[in-house]
Amino acid sequence: MIQANRILAGLVGRDILASRSPWLHEHEADAQGLRLVYSLYDFAARGWSERDLPHLLDAAERLGVAGLNITYPYKQAVIPLLTGLSAEAERIGAVNTIRFEGGRRIGHNTDVIGFYESVQRSLAGATMRSVVQVGAGGAGSATAQALLDLGVECLTVFDVDVVKRDALVAKLRADFGSDRAAPGLDLEASVARADGAVNATPMGMAKQPDSPVPPRLLRPELWVADIVYFPLETSLLREARMRGCRTLNGSGMVVFQAAAAFDIFTGLTADRDRMLRSFVESARAQDAA
């Protein structure tokens, strides 16, 4: 809803009260002379379950909300509740942004461009022949697509849910070719052969602080990326940095996907560099507190 320069938006997920999405969207709106109110709908904090998801979307639509971001664990569960998908969301099979417009709910995915741009900016020149990814959920589907778009020759996917892992690998093979993706079977052997490793799971967050890759497998030649952004330096990245690895934290992905979502919500163009500076400053201050 945009009425007298006022926009309503928000984030839907579990355990998201520490999210910096309100800061990102509201500060960018302020810089552009808009009033944007960005709310957090934390299903864990409110005692809601997935059964409440359709009720929340109905209520948001009735209230005139411009759009919602969707995060773990609802990026795929929300799809049956929508009236249409963008080409990117359909390709990935996951939604992280919904636009309410004219009685329609259109699902988008800005995670791919978010991770793609983050890697391009911060891992320029990195070797990407073979990459290991841990995580095959909604975020993992997006990072996998971005990695193959970036030219990774073979992506090996690991997930504790082997059905989910195999489904993602099958989709990647159908989209990119049978030699471009493989199911992960032996993490130690795969990391030993890899040029890079990506964490696309919630592991590393405050409530799940463990590393998805044992530190003993890390070596200086390996670059390591993590989609987690709270904290900015997860246990995986800390161990990787200590071993001389080139690292990429989750700040770029969260900022660039948020910027693309801001564009969808408002019809304007977010200043990516300004959003990144604002985010990093606020994240460092919060991590130091």
N, C-alpha and C positions, 0 to 999 in steps of 0.2 A: 504494500500500500504506500503510495506517495501522495500525501495530502499536505499542502502547505509545507513542502520540503521535509516531511516526516515519513520515514520508512521503517517498517517492522520486519524483523528477520530473526533467525535464531539457529541453534544447534541442537540436534537430537542424538542422544547416545546414552551410554552408561559410564559412570565414574568420570564425568567431564567437568566437574565444578572447578577444576584448576585450569580449564581451557583458556587460552589467550585470544580466542576468536572474537569475543566482544571487544577487546582492546583494538585488534586489527581493523575490524569493520567500522567501529564507531570513530576511531581517530582518523581514518581515511575519509569518512563522510564529513567530519568536522573540517578537514583540510579543504574539502570541496564545497563547503558552505551548505551542507545538508545536515538534517537531524536524523540519525539512524539509531534505533533502539534494538539492540541485539540481545536476545534472552537465551538462557541455557535450560534445556529440558532434559534433566538428568533422570533417567528411568530408575537408576539405583537409589538415588537420594529420595525420590518421590514414592518409592515402593511400587512402581509400575512394572508390568511385564510386556512382552511382545504383543500380547492381546490388546494392549492399550494404544498401540501404534495407529490403527485406523481412526480411533477417536481423537487423537491428537491432531492428525492431519485434517480431519473434519472441522475441528475447533479453529485451527489456524486459518483455514479457508474462510470460515464464517467471519473471523475477526479482520479479514483483509490483509493478512500477512503477505508480504511480497514474495518471500521464499524462505526455505529452510536448508541448512546444511545437515547432512546425515553422516554419522560416524559409527564406529564399532559399537554394537555388532549388527547394525540394521541396514548396511549398504545394499544387501541383496534382499533382505526380508521386505523392504519397502517397495520393491518393484511391482508386485501385483496390485498395489494400492494407487498406482499412477495411471494416467490416461495416455501417456506417450513417453518415448525416450528419445534423446538426441542420438545422433549417429555414434558419437563417442561412447555414450553410456551403453548403447546396444552392443557395440563391439566388445566392451569390457565385461558386461554382465554385472555391473555394480553402479550404484548411484550415490553421489555424495552431495548433490545439490538439487533442490526442487524449486521450480518457479511456478507460482500460482498466477494464472492469467486467463481471464475470460472464462472461468468455470473449468479450466483445464489444469492438470498437474503434470508438468513436463519434467522428467528426470534427466539430469546432466551428470557428467563426471569430469571434474576438473583436476582430479588427482594425477592423471597421466601427464598433463601439461605441467603441473606443479613439480613432479619429480623430474621430468625431462629437463625443464629449465634449470632446476637446482643442480643436476648432474652436469649439464653443459657449462654452467657458470663456475662451479667449484671443483670439478674433476676433469677439466679440459686436459686433453693429452693422455689421460689414463688408458692403459691397455684394457681392452674389453673383449678379448677372444672368448674367455670362459668365465662365467659368473655363477656363484651360488646364491640362491635366495631362500631364506627361511620365512615361510608364511604364504598361504595360498588363498586367503580370504579376500574380501573386497579390496582392501588396500594392496594386498599382494598381487591381485589381478592387474591393478593399475600400474604398479611399479614394474611388473613383468612386461607388460605391453610397452612401457616407456623404454625399458632396457633393450628390448628387441628393436624398437624404433630407432634407438641410438646406435644400433649396429652390433650388439652382442651376438657372437656367432653361436654360442650354445649356453643356454640358461638351465641350470639344474635346480629344481624346485623341491624343497623339503616342507613337510607339514605333518603334525601329529595325526591329523585326519587324512588318511591316505586316499579316501574317496574324493575329498576336496582337492588334494594334490593332483590326483590323476585326471580329474575333470579339467583343472586349469591347464595341465600339460597338453591334454587332448585339444583344447581350444587354441592354445598357442601354436601347436603343430598345424592345425587346420588353417590358421591365419597367416603363419609365417613359413611353414615348411617343416617336414618331419625331423630334420636334423637340427632345428633351432632350439628345441626344448626337450628336457629329459626329467623323469621322476627321480628324486634323490633317494638313494638306498644306503649309502655309506658316507656320512658327513665328513669324517676325517679324511677319507680318500679324495672326496670331491673338493674340499677346501685346499688340500695339498696341490691339486692341479689347477686351481682357479687363479684368475687375475684379481678378482674382487668378490666381496661378500656383502649381501644386503639383508638387513633385518626388516621384514615387513609384518611383524607381529607386535602386540602390545608389550612384549617383554622388554624391560628396561624402564618402564614407567614406575612411579613411586610404589604402587601396589604390587608390581611384578618386577622387582629389581634385578632378577637374574639375567645372565647373558645367554642368548640363544646359540652362541658359538663358544665352545670352551676356549679360554684364553690360550691354552697350550697349542692350539691349532693356528694361532695368528703368527705371521712372520712379516718382516719389513716390506717385502715385495708386494704384499696384498693391500689393496685399498678396501676400506670398510665404510659402508653407508648405513644409516639408521633412520627410519621414518619417525621415531619417537622424538618429541621436542620438549617434553617436560619430564625430567631435566634435559637441558641441551646436551650435556655430556652424560650419556648412559654408561653403565658398567662396561658394555661392549666397546664403546668408543674410547673410554678411558684406558682399557687394557690394550686396545689397538694402538692408541697414541703412544703409550709407554713402550711398545715394541717397535716403534718407528713406522707404523703404517700411515698412509695418507687417509684421512677420515672426512666424512661428510655427515653433519648432524641433520636433524629434521627441520631446522628453521626454514631453509629454502623451500622445501616441499609445502609446508603449511602456509607460508606466506604467498607463494605463487598460485597455489590452488585457491586460497582465500581471495586473492586479487581477481582471479577469473570468476569466482562466485559473486564478488562485489559487482563486477560488470553485468552479470546476469540479473542480479537483484535490482540494480539501479538504472541500467541502460547507459551508464557512464563508463569511463575508462580509468581504472585505478592506477596510481603511480607506483609501480612495482618497487623501484628503488627506495622511495619514501617509506613504503610499508615495511620493507626489509630492515631499514635502519631503525624504525620505530619498534619493530618486534624484537630485534636483537638487544636493543637498549633496555626494554622492559623485561625481557627474559633474564638478562644478566643481573638486573637489579633484584628480581624475584628469587633467582637461584642463590644470590648472596644474602638474602634476608634470613 
